[in-house]
Amino acid sequence: MPESLHRLIYTSRNMIGGAAGGAEPEIRQILASARRNNPRVGVTGALMFNGGCFAQVLEGPRAAVEQVFERIQRDHRHSEVSVLQIAGVERRGFPGWSMAFVGRAAEGADTFGHVAEESGFEPALLDGDRLFGILRDLVLEEEGATGVR
Ligand code: FAD
């Protein structure tokens, strides 16, 4: 196992205010930052947004994951950041994505909301492995279909 490859999974509460759908510009900005910054330090992952909460998987060399996460933790666009898992892993779960996105900020797409309804999905109540599995399934199914890219 490449010793330095680590996965960090957290959930947080959305603090972006405004009307329904009003979070989209902020989400775009977050994704733009992630997609610009993460490749420079070898971090890949996925971000989920369901209106109320974020869930994110960050994968890469341990020091890089910690550095990116330190920055994210200080961001006032979310709060109550709760780490569900940090562990060494053999391989990346999202190798092709500097930051994959699933969520309902996308215009006309409510992919995550739909899954949430069916599964009673509440990110903060899930453990890291379960959240990772759900995110991976969603990304594989939906990454091509969401409007925020
Ligand atoms: P820039 O990307 O150049 O900033 C772009 C714009 O965002 C600027 O207009 C700036 O004013 C605004 N901005 C920057 N920081 C903040 C802030 N704290 N609050 C409000 N506006 C701000 N960053 C990553 O690099 N990788 C990630 O994977 C990642 N995931 C995130 C997930 C979540 C849920 C959230 C809320 C943020 C995430 N971010 C991520 C963003 C991160 O918190 C920093 O804002 C970002 O890394 C700063 O990058 P930068 O210095 O290149 O600023």
Backbone and ligand atoms as CSV (ligand in chain L), in Angstrom:
chain,resi,resn,atom,element,x,y,z
A,1,MET,N,N,0.856,-1.197,0.000
A,1,MET,CA,C,0.000,0.000,0.000
A,1,MET,C,C,0.890,1.245,0.000
A,2,PRO,N,N,0.639,2.217,-0.898
A,2,PRO,CA,C,1.412,3.452,-0.823
A,2,PRO,C,C,1.055,4.158,0.488
A,3,GLU,N,N,2.057,4.256,1.377
A,3,GLU,CA,C,1.765,4.627,2.760
A,3,GLU,C,C,1.127,6.004,2.908
A,4,SER,N,N,1.476,6.896,1.979
A,4,SER,CA,C,1.019,8.266,2.197
A,4,SER,C,C,-0.398,8.513,1.675
A,5,LEU,N,N,-0.993,7.543,0.968
A,5,LEU,CA,C,-2.332,7.798,0.415
A,5,LEU,C,C,-3.385,7.702,1.517
A,6,HIS,N,N,-4.092,8.798,1.733
A,6,HIS,CA,C,-5.077,8.853,2.809
A,6,HIS,C,C,-6.430,9.336,2.305
A,7,ARG,N,N,-7.433,8.918,3.031
A,7,ARG,CA,C,-8.805,9.364,2.723
A,7,ARG,C,C,-9.390,10.029,3.953
A,8,LEU,N,N,-9.928,11.222,3.755
A,8,LEU,CA,C,-10.611,11.930,4.840
A,8,LEU,C,C,-12.053,12.162,4.410
A,9,ILE,N,N,-12.967,11.819,5.286
A,9,ILE,CA,C,-14.394,12.006,4.992
A,9,ILE,C,C,-15.004,12.855,6.105
A,10,TYR,N,N,-15.714,13.902,5.710
A,10,TYR,CA,C,-16.374,14.720,6.731
A,10,TYR,C,C,-17.761,15.138,6.261
A,11,THR,N,N,-18.545,15.564,7.230
A,11,THR,CA,C,-19.818,16.220,6.902
A,11,THR,C,C,-19.813,17.596,7.562
A,12,SER,N,N,-20.654,18.475,7.057
A,12,SER,CA,C,-20.765,19.808,7.659
A,12,SER,C,C,-22.137,20.382,7.341
A,13,ARG,N,N,-22.448,21.447,8.060
A,13,ARG,CA,C,-23.739,22.106,7.866
A,13,ARG,C,C,-23.573,23.306,6.942
A,14,ASN,N,N,-24.469,23.415,5.986
A,14,ASN,CA,C,-24.426,24.536,5.042
A,14,ASN,C,C,-24.761,25.852,5.741
A,15,MET,N,N,-23.933,26.871,5.530
A,15,MET,CA,C,-24.210,28.196,6.087
A,15,MET,C,C,-24.440,29.223,4.976
A,16,ILE,N,N,-24.576,28.747,3.765
A,16,ILE,CA,C,-24.842,29.670,2.653
A,16,ILE,C,C,-26.330,29.999,2.701
A,17,GLY,N,N,-26.640,31.274,2.881
A,17,GLY,CA,C,-28.039,31.668,3.035
A,17,GLY,C,C,-28.702,31.918,1.695
A,18,GLY,N,N,-29.872,32.544,1.769
A,18,GLY,CA,C,-30.561,32.939,0.542
A,18,GLY,C,C,-31.668,31.983,0.163
A,19,ALA,N,N,-32.318,32.334,-0.933
A,19,ALA,CA,C,-33.474,31.570,-1.407
A,19,ALA,C,C,-33.037,30.212,-1.941
A,20,ALA,N,N,-34.026,29.336,-2.120
A,20,ALA,CA,C,-33.748,28.012,-2.682
A,20,ALA,C,C,-33.039,28.184,-4.023
A,21,GLY,N,N,-31.993,27.449,-4.209
A,21,GLY,CA,C,-31.229,27.558,-5.461
A,21,GLY,C,C,-30.202,28.671,-5.411
A,22,GLY,N,N,-30.266,29.525,-4.363
A,22,GLY,CA,C,-29.360,30.662,-4.257
A,22,GLY,C,C,-27.936,30.279,-3.928
A,23,ALA,N,N,-27.741,29.039,-3.544
A,23,ALA,CA,C,-26.394,28.587,-3.190
A,23,ALA,C,C,-25.553,28.269,-4.417
A,24,GLU,N,N,-26.184,28.213,-5.569
A,24,GLU,CA,C,-25.456,27.716,-6.736
A,24,GLU,C,C,-24.180,28.506,-7.071
A,25,PRO,N,N,-24.219,29.856,-7.033
A,25,PRO,CA,C,-22.967,30.577,-7.337
A,25,PRO,C,C,-21.844,30.232,-6.371
A,26,GLU,N,N,-22.197,30.088,-5.093
A,26,GLU,CA,C,-21.175,29.742,-4.087
A,26,GLU,C,C,-20.635,28.334,-4.337
A,27,ILE,N,N,-21.531,27.431,-4.691
A,27,ILE,CA,C,-21.100,26.054,-4.954
A,27,ILE,C,C,-20.166,26.025,-6.162
A,28,ARG,N,N,-20.524,26.812,-7.150
A,28,ARG,CA,C,-19.659,26.896,-8.339
A,28,ARG,C,C,-18.265,27.379,-7.953
A,29,GLN,N,N,-18.239,28.389,-7.061
A,29,GLN,CA,C,-16.962,28.956,-6.636
A,29,GLN,C,C,-16.144,27.934,-5.834
A,30,ILE,N,N,-16.836,27.207,-4.973
A,30,ILE,CA,C,-16.157,26.172,-4.184
A,30,ILE,C,C,-15.561,25.114,-5.116
A,31,LEU,N,N,-16.364,24.683,-6.093
A,31,LEU,CA,C,-15.872,23.659,-7.021
A,31,LEU,C,C,-14.719,24.185,-7.873
A,32,ALA,N,N,-14.820,25.466,-8.256
A,32,ALA,CA,C,-13.734,26.055,-9.058
A,32,ALA,C,C,-12.441,26.075,-8.240
A,33,SER,N,N,-12.545,26.469,-6.957
A,33,SER,CA,C,-11.357,26.472,-6.095
A,33,SER,C,C,-10.789,25.067,-5.982
A,34,ALA,N,N,-11.682,24.104,-5.719
A,34,ALA,CA,C,-11.219,22.723,-5.526
A,34,ALA,C,C,-10.546,22.202,-6.794
A,35,ARG,N,N,-11.164,22.491,-7.922
A,35,ARG,CA,C,-10.650,21.929,-9.176
A,35,ARG,C,C,-9.373,22.633,-9.629
A,36,ARG,N,N,-9.145,23.831,-9.112
A,36,ARG,CA,C,-7.881,24.523,-9.409
A,36,ARG,C,C,-6.790,24.101,-8.421
A,37,ASN,N,N,-7.155,24.048,-7.139
A,37,ASN,CA,C,-6.138,23.812,-6.101
A,37,ASN,C,C,-5.773,22.341,-5.918
A,38,ASN,N,N,-6.770,21.457,-5.948
A,38,ASN,CA,C,-6.511,20.070,-5.566
A,38,ASN,C,C,-5.506,19.349,-6.470
A,39,PRO,N,N,-5.611,19.535,-7.803
A,39,PRO,CA,C,-4.653,18.818,-8.662
A,39,PRO,C,C,-3.199,19.202,-8.386
A,40,ARG,N,N,-2.989,20.441,-7.939
A,40,ARG,CA,C,-1.610,20.901,-7.668
A,40,ARG,C,C,-0.952,20.096,-6.565
A,41,VAL,N,N,-1.785,19.549,-5.661
A,41,VAL,CA,C,-1.214,18.840,-4.508
A,41,VAL,C,C,-1.596,17.358,-4.492
A,42,GLY,N,N,-2.124,16.876,-5.615
A,42,GLY,CA,C,-2.405,15.447,-5.742
A,42,GLY,C,C,-3.627,14.983,-4.980
A,43,VAL,N,N,-4.565,15.926,-4.741
A,43,VAL,CA,C,-5.788,15.557,-4.017
A,43,VAL,C,C,-6.936,15.367,-5.011
A,44,THR,N,N,-7.675,14.281,-4.819
A,44,THR,CA,C,-8.880,14.015,-5.603
A,44,THR,C,C,-10.021,13.773,-4.617
A,45,GLY,N,N,-11.253,13.698,-5.123
A,45,GLY,CA,C,-12.337,13.430,-4.197
A,45,GLY,C,C,-13.695,13.752,-4.755
A,46,ALA,N,N,-14.649,13.879,-3.824
A,46,ALA,CA,C,-16.030,14.148,-4.214
A,46,ALA,C,C,-16.703,15.005,-3.159
A,47,LEU,N,N,-17.590,15.860,-3.631
A,47,LEU,CA,C,-18.343,16.749,-2.750
A,47,LEU,C,C,-19.828,16.527,-3.000
A,48,MET,N,N,-20.572,16.408,-1.928
A,48,MET,CA,C,-22.008,16.269,-2.029
A,48,MET,C,C,-22.669,17.422,-1.288
A,49,PHE,N,N,-23.725,17.949,-1.874
A,49,PHE,CA,C,-24.461,19.044,-1.252
A,49,PHE,C,C,-25.940,18.730,-1.354
A,50,ASN,N,N,-26.645,18.775,-0.230
A,50,ASN,CA,C,-28.077,18.454,-0.306
A,50,ASN,C,C,-28.948,19.607,0.175
A,51,GLY,N,N,-28.387,20.802,0.152
A,51,GLY,CA,C,-29.152,21.960,0.620
A,51,GLY,C,C,-28.812,22.265,2.074
A,52,GLY,N,N,-28.967,21.279,2.933
A,52,GLY,CA,C,-28.698,21.484,4.358
A,52,GLY,C,C,-27.278,21.142,4.764
A,53,CYS,N,N,-26.708,20.152,4.087
A,53,CYS,CA,C,-25.412,19.620,4.513
A,53,CYS,C,C,-24.460,19.448,3.333
A,54,PHE,N,N,-23.181,19.433,3.679
A,54,PHE,CA,C,-22.155,18.985,2.749
A,54,PHE,C,C,-21.607,17.660,3.264
A,55,ALA,N,N,-21.132,16.845,2.339
A,55,ALA,CA,C,-20.293,15.697,2.693
A,55,ALA,C,C,-19.182,15.683,1.656
A,56,GLN,N,N,-17.973,15.434,2.118
A,56,GLN,CA,C,-16.849,15.485,1.177
A,56,GLN,C,C,-15.860,14.370,1.485
A,57,VAL,N,N,-15.326,13.813,0.406
A,57,VAL,CA,C,-14.231,12.849,0.501
A,57,VAL,C,C,-13.004,13.510,-0.120
A,58,LEU,N,N,-11.909,13.536,0.625
A,58,LEU,CA,C,-10.637,14.056,0.115
A,58,LEU,C,C,-9.641,12.905,0.138
A,59,GLU,N,N,-8.937,12.686,-0.964
A,59,GLU,CA,C,-7.973,11.592,-1.034
A,59,GLU,C,C,-6.662,12.084,-1.623
A,60,GLY,N,N,-5.573,11.627,-1.069
A,60,GLY,CA,C,-4.268,12.015,-1.594
A,60,GLY,C,C,-3.194,11.779,-0.557
A,61,PRO,N,N,-1.988,12.303,-0.816
A,61,PRO,CA,C,-0.930,12.204,0.191
A,61,PRO,C,C,-1.414,12.838,1.494
A,62,ARG,N,N,-1.082,12.207,2.599
A,62,ARG,CA,C,-1.640,12.643,3.889
A,62,ARG,C,C,-1.433,14.142,4.151
A,63,ALA,N,N,-0.217,14.612,3.928
A,63,ALA,CA,C,0.072,16.016,4.226
A,63,ALA,C,C,-0.787,16.946,3.364
A,64,ALA,N,N,-0.992,16.561,2.104
A,64,ALA,CA,C,-1.783,17.402,1.202
A,64,ALA,C,C,-3.252,17.396,1.613
A,65,VAL,N,N,-3.771,16.224,1.976
A,65,VAL,CA,C,-5.163,16.125,2.411
A,65,VAL,C,C,-5.366,17.002,3.655
A,66,GLU,N,N,-4.422,16.929,4.588
A,66,GLU,CA,C,-4.562,17.710,5.824
A,66,GLU,C,C,-4.498,19.212,5.548
A,67,GLN,N,N,-3.622,19.580,4.613
A,67,GLN,CA,C,-3.464,21.000,4.279
A,67,GLN,C,C,-4.750,21.552,3.639
A,68,VAL,N,N,-5.304,20.805,2.697
A,68,VAL,CA,C,-6.538,21.243,2.041
A,68,VAL,C,C,-7.670,21.298,3.070
A,69,PHE,N,N,-7.733,20.284,3.922
A,69,PHE,CA,C,-8.805,20.222,4.913
A,69,PHE,C,C,-8.708,21.366,5.928
A,70,GLU,N,N,-7.492,21.739,6.305
A,70,GLU,CA,C,-7.306,22.875,7.218
A,70,GLU,C,C,-7.958,24.127,6.636
A,71,ARG,N,N,-7.753,24.337,5.335
A,71,ARG,CA,C,-8.325,25.512,4.672
A,71,ARG,C,C,-9.850,25.409,4.655
A,72,ILE,N,N,-10.335,24.234,4.299
A,72,ILE,CA,C,-11.786,24.023,4.196
A,72,ILE,C,C,-12.455,24.261,5.549
A,73,GLN,N,N,-11.817,23.777,6.616
A,73,GLN,CA,C,-12.403,23.899,7.960
A,73,GLN,C,C,-12.638,25.345,8.363
A,74,ARG,N,N,-11.792,26.232,7.845
A,74,ARG,CA,C,-11.900,27.646,8.242
A,74,ARG,C,C,-12.941,28.406,7.425
A,75,ASP,N,N,-13.553,27.728,6.454
A,75,ASP,CA,C,-14.472,28.393,5.523
A,75,ASP,C,C,-15.820,28.630,6.200
A,76,HIS,N,N,-16.279,29.893,6.177
A,76,HIS,CA,C,-17.529,30.229,6.869
A,76,HIS,C,C,-18.767,29.851,6.071
A,77,ARG,N,N,-18.582,29.286,4.904
A,77,ARG,CA,C,-19.747,28.842,4.133
A,77,ARG,C,C,-20.324,27.545,4.696
A,78,HIS,N,N,-19.650,26.962,5.659
A,78,HIS,CA,C,-20.214,25.812,6.368
A,78,HIS,C,C,-19.757,25.847,7.827
A,79,SER,N,N,-20.394,24.997,8.641
A,79,SER,CA,C,-20.032,24.932,10.066
A,79,SER,C,C,-20.232,23.498,10.552
A,80,GLU,N,N,-19.968,23.279,11.825
A,80,GLU,CA,C,-20.160,21.942,12.426
A,80,GLU,C,C,-19.465,20.857,11.604
A,81,VAL,N,N,-18.223,21.147,11.224
A,81,VAL,CA,C,-17.460,20.180,10.419
A,81,VAL,C,C,-17.125,18.966,11.301
A,82,SER,N,N,-17.533,17.807,10.839
A,82,SER,CA,C,-17.372,16.595,11.650
A,82,SER,C,C,-16.663,15.505,10.829
A,83,VAL,N,N,-15.476,15.136,11.268
A,83,VAL,CA,C,-14.696,14.132,10.535
A,83,VAL,C,C,-15.235,12.737,10.856
A,84,LEU,N,N,-15.617,12.012,9.819
A,84,LEU,CA,C,-16.138,10.652,10.005
A,84,LEU,C,C,-15.046,9.609,9.847
A,85,GLN,N,N,-14.045,9.945,9.050
A,85,GLN,CA,C,-13.000,8.951,8.812
A,85,GLN,C,C,-11.729,9.629,8.313
A,86,ILE,N,N,-10.598,9.191,8.840
A,86,ILE,CA,C,-9.313,9.510,8.202
A,86,ILE,C,C,-8.479,8.251,8.315
A,87,ALA,N,N,-8.088,7.729,7.159
A,87,ALA,CA,C,-7.428,6.428,7.165
A,87,ALA,C,C,-6.556,6.278,5.928
A,88,GLY,N,N,-5.522,5.461,6.057
A,88,GLY,CA,C,-4.723,5.102,4.901
A,88,GLY,C,C,-5.544,4.192,4.003
A,89,VAL,N,N,-5.404,4.377,2.706
A,89,VAL,CA,C,-6.146,3.536,1.759
A,89,VAL,C,C,-5.199,3.031,0.674
A,90,GLU,N,N,-5.612,1.935,0.057
A,90,GLU,CA,C,-4.774,1.330,-0.990
A,90,GLU,C,C,-4.877,2.089,-2.296
A,91,ARG,N,N,-6.107,2.496,-2.612
A,91,ARG,CA,C,-6.307,3.199,-3.885
A,91,ARG,C,C,-7.392,4.258,-3.733
A,92,ARG,N,N,-7.394,5.175,-4.678
A,92,ARG,CA,C,-8.359,6.268,-4.636
A,92,ARG,C,C,-9.745,5.781,-5.068
A,93,GLY,N,N,-10.761,6.348,-4.447
A,93,GLY,CA,C,-12.134,6.033,-4.839
A,93,GLY,C,C,-12.615,6.880,-6.000
A,94,PHE,N,N,-11.972,8.038,-6.205
A,94,PHE,CA,C,-12.408,8.971,-7.251
A,94,PHE,C,C,-11.191,9.406,-8.068
A,95,PRO,N,N,-10.505,8.443,-8.696
A,95,PRO,CA,C,-9.198,8.759,-9.284
A,95,PRO,C,C,-9.266,9.783,-10.410
A,96,GLY,N,N,-10.393,9.880,-11.086
A,96,GLY,CA,C,-10.459,10.773,-12.246
A,96,GLY,C,C,-10.974,12.160,-11.929
A,97,TRP,N,N,-11.248,12.451,-10.669
A,97,TRP,CA,C,-11.937,13.704,-10.339
A,97,TRP,C,C,-11.128,14.559,-9.368
A,98,SER,N,N,-10.761,15.778,-9.775
A,98,SER,CA,C,-10.157,16.692,-8.812
A,98,SER,C,C,-11.195,17.024,-7.746
A,99,MET,N,N,-12.460,17.125,-8.133
A,99,MET,CA,C,-13.557,17.174,-7.166
A,99,MET,C,C,-14.859,16.883,-7.909
A,100,ALA,N,N,-15.320,15.638,-7.795
A,100,ALA,CA,C,-16.610,15.277,-8.378
A,100,ALA,C,C,-17.705,15.950,-7.559
A,101,PHE,N,N,-18.851,16.155,-8.167
A,101,PHE,CA,C,-19.933,16.826,-7.447
A,101,PHE,C,C,-21.252,16.099,-7.644
A,102,VAL,N,N,-21.949,15.876,-6.559
A,102,VAL,CA,C,-23.345,15.456,-6.651
A,102,VAL,C,C,-24.149,16.346,-5.731
A,103,GLY,N,N,-25.261,16.826,-6.246
A,103,GLY,CA,C,-26.038,17.698,-5.390
A,103,GLY,C,C,-27.196,18.318,-6.104
A,104,ARG,N,N,-27.909,19.113,-5.332
A,104,ARG,CA,C,-29.101,19.687,-5.920
A,104,ARG,C,C,-28.937,21.159,-6.247
A,105,ALA,N,N,-27.680,21.643,-6.225
A,105,ALA,CA,C,-27.476,23.028,-6.640
A,105,ALA,C,C,-27.598,23.141,-8.151
A,106,ALA,N,N,-27.418,22.024,-8.815
A,106,ALA,CA,C,-27.442,22.051,-10.273
A,106,ALA,C,C,-28.836,22.404,-10.775
A,107,GLU,N,N,-28.853,23.286,-11.752
A,107,GLU,CA,C,-30.112,23.723,-12.323
A,107,GLU,C,C,-30.864,22.516,-12.887
A,108,GLY,N,N,-32.094,22.369,-12.473
A,108,GLY,CA,C,-32.918,21.306,-13.047
A,108,GLY,C,C,-32.552,19.906,-12.589
A,109,ALA,N,N,-31.565,19.773,-11.762
A,109,ALA,CA,C,-31.162,18.428,-11.337
A,109,ALA,C,C,-31.324,18.312,-9.835
A,110,ASP,N,N,-32.048,17.329,-9.406
A,110,ASP,CA,C,-32.250,17.122,-7.970
A,110,ASP,C,C,-31.854,15.693,-7.650
A,111,THR,N,N,-30.724,15.310,-8.174
A,111,THR,CA,C,-30.336,13.905,-8.086
A,111,THR,C,C,-30.158,13.465,-6.653
A,112,PHE,N,N,-29.509,14.287,-5.871
A,112,PHE,CA,C,-29.260,13.867,-4.503
A,112,PHE,C,C,-30.529,13.898,-3.678
A,113,GLY,N,N,-31.337,14.932,-3.879
A,113,GLY,CA,C,-32.598,15.035,-3.162
A,113,GLY,C,C,-33.453,13.797,-3.374
A,114,HIS,N,N,-33.449,13.321,-4.593
A,114,HIS,CA,C,-34.211,12.131,-4.952
A,114,HIS,C,C,-33.718,10.922,-4.161
A,115,VAL,N,N,-32.415,10.737,-4.128
A,115,VAL,CA,C,-31.846,9.606,-3.393
A,115,VAL,C,C,-32.118,9.770,-1.900
A,116,ALA,N,N,-32.022,10.992,-1.420
A,116,ALA,CA,C,-32.243,11.253,0.001
A,116,ALA,C,C,-33.653,10.841,0.408
A,117,GLU,N,N,-34.602,11.186,-0.431
A,117,GLU,CA,C,-35.984,10.844,-0.133
A,117,GLU,C,C,-36.154,9.338,-0.028
A,118,GLU,N,N,-35.556,8.640,-0.956
A,118,GLU,CA,C,-35.726,7.188,-1.002
A,118,GLU,C,C,-35.034,6.486,0.161
A,119,SER,N,N,-33.895,7.009,0.573
A,119,SER,CA,C,-33.092,6.279,1.558
A,119,SER,C,C,-33.152,6.888,2.952
A,120,GLY,N,N,-33.826,8.047,3.083
A,120,GLY,CA,C,-33.808,8.734,4.365
A,120,GLY,C,C,-32.402,9.208,4.690
A,121,PHE,N,N,-31.638,9.504,3.660
A,121,PHE,CA,C,-30.219,9.800,3.785
A,121,PHE,C,C,-29.976,11.070,4.593
A,122,GLU,N,N,-29.307,10.946,5.700
A,122,GLU,CA,C,-28.912,12.104,6.513
A,122,GLU,C,C,-27.418,11.948,6.747
A,123,PRO,N,N,-26.587,12.711,5.995
A,123,PRO,CA,C,-25.152,12.457,6.006
A,123,PRO,C,C,-24.547,12.377,7.398
A,124,ALA,N,N,-25.006,13.266,8.295
A,124,ALA,CA,C,-24.380,13.317,9.617
A,124,ALA,C,C,-24.625,12.042,10.425
A,125,LEU,N,N,-25.620,11.258,10.033
A,125,LEU,CA,C,-25.941,10.043,10.787
A,125,LEU,C,C,-25.253,8.806,10.223
A,126,LEU,N,N,-24.540,8.966,9.120
A,126,LEU,CA,C,-23.910,7.811,8.481
A,126,LEU,C,C,-22.466,7.658,8.934
A,127,ASP,N,N,-21.962,6.420,8.884
A,127,ASP,CA,C,-20.533,6.284,9.158
A,127,ASP,C,C,-19.744,6.491,7.859
A,128,GLY,N,N,-18.438,6.631,8.003
A,128,GLY,CA,C,-17.596,6.993,6.866
A,128,GLY,C,C,-17.692,6.012,5.718
A,129,ASP,N,N,-17.676,4.718,6.014
A,129,ASP,CA,C,-17.704,3.718,4.952
A,129,ASP,C,C,-18.999,3.789,4.149
A,130,ARG,N,N,-20.097,3.942,4.882
A,130,ARG,CA,C,-21.406,4.002,4.210
A,130,ARG,C,C,-21.494,5.257,3.341
A,131,LEU,N,N,-21.038,6.371,3.898
A,131,LEU,CA,C,-21.080,7.624,3.154
A,131,LEU,C,C,-20.203,7.536,1.902
A,132,PHE,N,N,-19.022,6.945,2.064
A,132,PHE,CA,C,-18.120,6.768,0.929
A,132,PHE,C,C,-18.810,5.950,-0.173
A,133,GLY,N,N,-19.465,4.851,0.225
A,133,GLY,CA,C,-20.132,3.971,-0.743
A,133,GLY,C,C,-21.244,4.703,-1.483
A,134,ILE,N,N,-22.036,5.474,-0.730
A,134,ILE,CA,C,-23.149,6.198,-1.344
A,134,ILE,C,C,-22.615,7.253,-2.314
A,135,LEU,N,N,-21.581,7.975,-1.867
A,135,LEU,CA,C,-21.018,9.014,-2.734
A,135,LEU,C,C,-20.445,8.423,-4.018
A,136,ARG,N,N,-19.769,7.311,-3.872
A,136,ARG,CA,C,-19.178,6.671,-5.058
A,136,ARG,C,C,-20.263,6.247,-6.036
A,137,ASP,N,N,-21.326,5.636,-5.517
A,137,ASP,CA,C,-22.424,5.211,-6.392
A,137,ASP,C,C,-23.041,6.419,-7.084
A,138,LEU,N,N,-23.267,7.490,-6.309
A,138,LEU,CA,C,-23.891,8.684,-6.883
A,138,LEU,C,C,-23.007,9.316,-7.947
A,139,VAL,N,N,-21.721,9.397,-7.650
A,139,VAL,CA,C,-20.803,10.026,-8.610
A,139,VAL,C,C,-20.755,9.213,-9.895
A,140,LEU,N,N,-20.667,7.899,-9.752
A,140,LEU,CA,C,-20.578,7.060,-10.946
A,140,LEU,C,C,-21.847,7.184,-11.781
A,141,GLU,N,N,-22.987,7.285,-11.093
A,141,GLU,CA,C,-24.258,7.413,-11.817
A,141,GLU,C,C,-24.460,8.800,-12.391
A,142,GLU,N,N,-24.118,9.821,-11.604
A,142,GLU,CA,C,-24.632,11.152,-11.903
A,142,GLU,C,C,-23.625,12.193,-12.361
A,143,GLU,N,N,-22.363,11.961,-12.227
A,143,GLU,CA,C,-21.395,13.016,-12.511
A,143,GLU,C,C,-21.603,13.597,-13.912
A,144,GLY,N,N,-21.906,12.744,-14.845
A,144,GLY,CA,C,-22.100,13.225,-16.214
A,144,GLY,C,C,-23.357,14.041,-16.389
A,145,ALA,N,N,-24.288,13.958,-15.415
A,145,ALA,CA,C,-25.603,14.546,-15.638
A,145,ALA,C,C,-25.850,15.848,-14.887
A,146,THR,N,N,-24.998,16.217,-13.923
A,146,THR,CA,C,-25.293,17.414,-13.135
A,146,THR,C,C,-24.901,18.672,-13.898
A,147,GLY,N,N,-25.558,19.772,-13.538
A,147,GLY,CA,C,-25.341,21.019,-14.269
A,147,GLY,C,C,-24.171,21.834,-13.757
A,148,VAL,N,N,-23.760,21.622,-12.494
A,148,VAL,CA,C,-22.627,22.384,-11.965
A,148,VAL,C,C,-21.364,21.596,-12.249
A,149,ARG,N,N,-20.510,22.125,-13.076
A,149,ARG,CA,C,-19.332,21.362,-13.476
A,149,ARG,C,C,-18.083,22.219,-13.381
L,1,FAD,P1,P,-9.804,31.282,-4.356
L,1,FAD,O1,O,-10.234,29.924,-4.858
L,1,FAD,O2,O,-9.009,32.124,-5.284
L,1,FAD,O3,O,-11.098,32.054,-3.919
L,1,FAD,C1,C,-12.091,32.180,-4.877
L,1,FAD,C2,C,-13.185,33.023,-4.342
L,1,FAD,O4,O,-13.739,32.422,-3.196
L,1,FAD,C3,C,-12.741,34.420,-3.953
L,1,FAD,O5,O,-13.644,35.332,-4.508
L,1,FAD,C4,C,-12.805,34.445,-2.454
L,1,FAD,O6,O,-13.259,35.699,-1.965
L,1,FAD,C5,C,-13.829,33.377,-2.162
L,1,FAD,N1,N,-13.494,32.722,-0.922
L,1,FAD,C6,C,-12.331,32.117,-0.640
L,1,FAD,N2,N,-12.369,31.616,0.600
L,1,FAD,C7,C,-13.591,31.928,1.089
L,1,FAD,C8,C,-14.220,31.695,2.314
L,1,FAD,N3,N,-13.597,31.066,3.305
L,1,FAD,N4,N,-15.499,32.139,2.482
L,1,FAD,C9,C,-16.126,32.809,1.515
L,1,FAD,N5,N,-15.579,33.078,0.312
L,1,FAD,C10,C,-14.320,32.634,0.116
L,1,FAD,N6,N,-10.993,24.355,-1.529
L,1,FAD,C11,C,-10.084,23.558,-2.101
L,1,FAD,O7,O,-8.993,24.040,-2.475
L,1,FAD,N7,N,-10.322,22.222,-2.269
L,1,FAD,C12,C,-11.484,21.626,-1.869
L,1,FAD,O8,O,-11.664,20.417,-2.065
L,1,FAD,C13,C,-12.473,22.452,-1.260
L,1,FAD,N8,N,-13.648,21.934,-0.832
L,1,FAD,C14,C,-14.529,22.734,-0.169
L,1,FAD,C15,C,-15.708,22.174,0.327
L,1,FAD,C16,C,-16.597,22.969,1.045
L,1,FAD,C17,C,-17.865,22.344,1.594
L,1,FAD,C18,C,-16.341,24.342,1.233
L,1,FAD,C19,C,-17.324,25.199,1.989
L,1,FAD,C20,C,-15.192,24.906,0.731
L,1,FAD,C21,C,-14.281,24.125,0.009
L,1,FAD,N9,N,-13.112,24.659,-0.512
L,1,FAD,C22,C,-12.180,23.845,-1.114
L,1,FAD,C23,C,-12.838,26.115,-0.476
L,1,FAD,C24,C,-11.888,26.460,0.628
L,1,FAD,O9,O,-12.563,26.560,1.852
L,1,FAD,C25,C,-11.207,27.802,0.326
L,1,FAD,O10,O,-12.172,28.805,0.136
L,1,FAD,C26,C,-10.368,27.716,-0.908
L,1,FAD,O11,O,-9.533,26.585,-0.850
L,1,FAD,C27,C,-9.536,28.978,-1.055
L,1,FAD,O12,O,-8.839,28.814,-2.219
L,1,FAD,P2,P,-7.950,29.987,-2.779
L,1,FAD,O13,O,-7.060,30.485,-1.693
L,1,FAD,O14,O,-7.337,29.469,-4.037
L,1,FAD,O15,O,-9.000,31.109,-3.035
